[in-house]
Amino acid sequence: MAGAYWKQVHATGLAVPSDRPLDDLTAELTRMLGDADPETRDGTAYPTLATWVDRGVYDDLLPGLGDGMAAGLGVGLGERDTDSVFRRSFSALILGECIGRDNVRPLVAPGKILEWGDRLATWLLRERDLRGFVPGKGWAHAVAHGADALATLAESPHVAAPELTVILDVIADRLVLPVDRLFTNGEPDRLALTTMTVLRRNVLSLQVIEPWIARLTAAAAARSGYDDRDPFLVGGNAEAFLRSLYLQVAHGPRPPLVRPDLLLVLVDALRAANPHYLRVDPR
């Protein structure tokens, strides 16, 4: 019955139904964000909420909606390989939509935006379910969705150089945290795109960025000893990120002002992390 109802809503171009209170519709959609069925979650709840936020349906209610999504980041936090990841991950996406709406039309107090940013960062670093695509259940993609939300935060007029520096630190922290599986579903690319969003603000100098790159380079060059663990689990995520960041800095649109010097820093970083492939012949 619920599925048929929402199919009808989609058939009408996602117009807000008039037969039920918006609060009830929102509560149902919020529950659906955590559904293990990808059509319910990713095909219905997410696009409906995102569209309504974008159309201004929640303009008078945006702080409350954002707070509800921020609360969703804590549902089952710490669990691994359970369905609770869907609620957390898709709550991050909708929270990013709320921030994005405020970027277009100021609706939320600056302190609230920064609070949401703090909640996003805390969740992303504490998230332990790092699956990308889950067979039979679709995308979990917590790291990628967290990166997307932080990219939107980086565009906020309420975010200045100190907060942008924190976003970079969160990205680095996420990349160097111990993992038992490497990111294989585009997460390094999404984190690199978030970094590009930070850099395109053109408020962080190379003096801030270069030590940050050095930290990631040290992580990328590290390998574990000869034990039962894959040695690349130590630095593989940081290495993949540096490669993606180089590609996006070199060839992406709207290059940041630091692009020429940053490319040199990234080339040195990749050489240091890949000495067997990129060693400069002294002859």
VOGU-3710 file (C-alpha; in Angstrom, 3 decimals, decimal comma):
1> magaywkqvh> 0,000/0,000/0,000  2,771/2,456/0,964  4,694/1,609/-2,194  1,678/2,281/-4,389  1,073/5,588/-2,615  4,592/6,867/-3,265  4,575/5,623/-6,842  1,549/7,828/-7,381  3,395/10,759/-5,809  6,266/10,210/-8,239
11> atglavpsdr> 3,822/9,927/-11,122  2,558/13,436/-10,313  6,075/14,902/-10,536  6,679/14,718/-6,765  4,021/17,272/-5,951  3,387/17,338/-2,207  0,225/15,303/-1,491  -2,648/17,239/0,037  -4,349/14,272/1,683  -1,871/13,918/4,561
21> plddltaelt> -0,032/16,349/6,843  3,529/17,174/5,773  4,812/16,061/9,175  3,383/12,583/8,624  4,791/12,366/5,108  8,216/13,472/6,319  8,236/10,970/9,161  7,394/8,155/6,759  10,038/9,223/4,261  12,605/9,457/7,043
31> rmlgdadpet> 11,881/5,874/8,070  12,143/4,844/4,434  15,661/6,315/4,269  16,763/3,377/6,379  14,962/0,695/4,382  17,084/-2,179/3,069  15,122/-2,153/-0,188  16,997/0,121/-2,612  13,845/1,110/-4,488  12,199/2,282/-1,267
41> rdgtayptla> 15,273/4,058/0,027  17,278/5,266/-2,965  14,503/5,309/-5,544  11,713/6,857/-3,480  12,598/8,390/-0,107  15,844/10,107/-1,051  14,715/11,775/-4,308  11,410/12,832/-2,744  13,000/14,518/0,258  15,800/16,027/-1,847
51> twvdrgvydd> 13,313/17,435/-4,364  11,083/18,907/-1,691  14,057/20,545/0,006  15,197/21,976/-3,327  11,702/23,279/-4,145  11,459/25,074/-0,829  8,785/22,859/0,690  10,737/22,782/3,962  11,969/26,376/3,950  10,061/27,235/7,128
61> llpglgdgma> 10,989/23,898/8,684  14,581/23,490/7,534  16,274/23,650/10,964  13,986/20,912/12,270  14,455/18,722/9,208  18,211/19,105/9,398  18,212/18,263/13,095  16,218/15,125/12,331  18,758/14,065/9,704  21,630/14,833/12,066
71> aglgvglger> 19,972/12,554/14,626  19,800/9,859/11,958  23,593/9,866/11,743  23,722/8,209/15,152  21,268/5,381/14,486  23,244/2,165/15,012  26,569/4,000/14,798  29,396/1,561/15,504  27,638/-1,394/13,907  29,203/-3,121/10,925
81> dtdsvfrrsf> 27,547/-5,024/8,100  24,034/-4,318/9,357  21,164/-2,508/7,659  21,431/0,451/10,032  24,100/1,932/7,743  21,438/2,928/5,244  19,715/5,292/7,667  23,004/6,932/8,606  24,322/7,212/5,075  21,156/8,588/3,501
91> salilgecig> 20,560/10,927/6,434  23,943/12,439/5,550  22,778/13,017/1,987  19,594/14,783/3,069  21,480/16,822/5,660  23,723/17,917/2,803  20,591/18,925/0,866  19,491/21,052/3,825  22,873/22,786/3,902  22,707/23,244/0,141
101> rdnvrplvap> 19,306/24,889/0,393  20,694/27,356/2,916  23,585/28,045/0,541  21,031/29,212/-2,030  18,695/31,035/0,331  19,758/31,859/3,903  17,277/30,070/6,130  19,321/28,653/8,994  21,393/30,371/11,663  25,145/30,169/10,983
111> gkilewgdrl> 25,707/28,362/14,257  23,250/25,653/13,250  25,067/25,077/9,944  28,354/24,711/11,819  26,689/22,354/14,291  25,492/20,174/11,426  28,995/20,218/10,000  30,387/19,040/13,305  27,813/16,253/13,458  28,720/15,158/9,931
121> atwllrerdl> 32,442/15,138/10,674  32,029/13,236/13,925  29,821/10,633/12,271  32,109/10,158/9,267  35,123/9,492/11,463  33,217/7,107/13,721  31,477/5,219/10,914  32,611/1,579/10,824  30,419/0,209/8,057  32,493/1,089/5,010
131> rgfvpgkgwa> 30,685/-0,980/2,421  30,015/0,626/-0,931  27,572/-1,439/-2,948  25,720/-4,130/-0,990  24,454/-6,972/-3,199  20,678/-7,168/-3,120  20,381/-3,951/-1,110  22,060/-1,319/-3,234  24,313/1,500/-2,165  25,383/1,986/1,437
141> havahgadal> 28,284/4,271/0,469  28,632/6,036/3,819  32,067/7,484/3,056  31,013/8,758/-0,372  27,799/10,263/0,970  29,707/11,859/3,825  32,137/13,344/1,309  29,245/14,758/-0,724  27,698/16,400/2,342  31,036/17,905/3,390
151> atlaesphva> 31,498/19,281/-0,128  28,185/21,112/0,178  29,236/22,364/3,604  32,481/23,683/2,088  30,391/25,914/-0,197  28,481/27,471/2,700  28,974/31,207/3,215  29,083/30,451/6,930  32,258/28,400/6,483  35,563/30,282/6,432
161> apeltvildv> 39,247/29,324/6,429  39,280/27,666/9,889  36,312/25,449/9,052  37,703/24,616/5,611  40,935/23,525/7,274  38,929/21,267/9,565  37,191/19,708/6,548  40,591/18,870/5,060  41,681/17,366/8,369  38,539/15,232/8,516
171> iadrlvlpvd> 39,255/13,948/5,008  42,811/13,041/5,978  41,689/11,420/9,218  39,160/9,279/7,350  41,780/8,195/4,818  44,385/7,131/7,374  42,059/5,367/9,805  42,676/1,594/10,000  40,412/-0,423/7,706  39,904/-4,080/6,911
181> rlftngepdr> 38,840/-3,367/3,327  40,050/-0,700/0,949  37,667/1,804/-0,615  36,751/0,337/-3,989  33,563/2,159/-4,989  34,875/5,589/-5,859  35,234/6,877/-2,299  38,740/8,342/-2,882  37,375/10,201/-5,921  34,478/11,638/-3,930
191> lalttmtvlr> 36,811/12,709/-1,114  39,103/14,297/-3,702  36,135/16,162/-5,180  35,304/17,469/-1,716  38,902/18,626/-1,440  38,558/20,417/-4,763  35,482/22,200/-3,434  37,563/23,409/-0,489  40,423/24,491/-2,744  38,109/26,345/-5,131
201> rnvlslqvie> 37,141/28,681/-2,314  40,669/30,087/-2,782  41,084/31,020/0,861  43,612/28,378/1,976  47,241/28,995/1,153  49,805/26,444/0,061  51,368/26,845/3,515  48,254/25,174/4,908  47,771/22,645/2,123  51,352/21,380/1,760
211> pwiarltaaa> 51,718/19,939/5,294  48,324/18,317/4,860  49,536/16,642/1,650  52,717/15,574/3,472  50,665/13,761/6,092  48,773/11,843/3,437  52,003/11,093/1,582  53,515/9,525/4,682  50,414/7,383/5,090  50,393/6,393/1,409
221> aarsgyddrd> 54,024/5,274/1,546  53,509/3,122/4,636  53,207/-0,642/4,411  52,503/-3,152/7,161  54,846/-6,002/8,038  54,645/-9,587/6,904  51,602/-10,841/8,746  48,178/-12,051/7,722  46,960/-8,591/6,702  47,205/-7,112/3,242
231> pflvggnaea> 50,139/-4,640/3,461  48,263/-2,162/1,256  45,502/-1,786/3,844  47,770/0,641/5,696  48,257/3,212/2,971  46,110/2,149/0,050  43,253/4,579/0,643  45,575/7,563/1,003  47,471/6,545/-2,122  44,300/6,218/-4,194
241> flrslylqva> 43,182/9,605/-2,925  46,421/11,331/-3,924  46,165/9,901/-7,427  42,590/11,108/-7,773  43,397/14,529/-6,357  46,259/14,938/-8,819  43,948/14,037/-11,704  41,270/16,469/-10,576  43,714/19,317/-9,919  45,408/18,757/-13,281
251> hgprpplvrp> 42,343/18,290/-15,444  39,261/19,366/-13,494  37,220/22,494/-14,244  37,595/25,750/-12,303  41,172/25,154/-11,136  42,049/26,741/-7,776  44,552/29,580/-7,670  47,153/27,312/-6,034  46,972/24,858/-8,937  50,496/25,377/-10,431
261> dlllvlvdal> 52,331/24,944/-7,130  49,952/22,273/-5,892  50,610/20,125/-8,951  54,322/20,149/-8,138  53,583/19,152/-4,549  51,329/16,327/-5,694  53,879/15,015/-8,191  56,463/14,864/-5,416  53,936/13,137/-3,173  53,149/10,484/-5,765
271> raanphylrv> 56,839/9,874/-6,396  57,453/9,427/-2,694  54,537/7,019/-2,338  55,425/5,059/-5,485  59,246/4,911/-5,612  59,329/1,687/-7,621  57,330/3,223/-10,456  58,138/6,926/-10,358  61,723/7,098/-9,151  63,638/9,811/-10,954
281> dpr> 66,747/8,394/-12,656  69,685/10,422/-11,274  71,534/9,927/-14,553
//
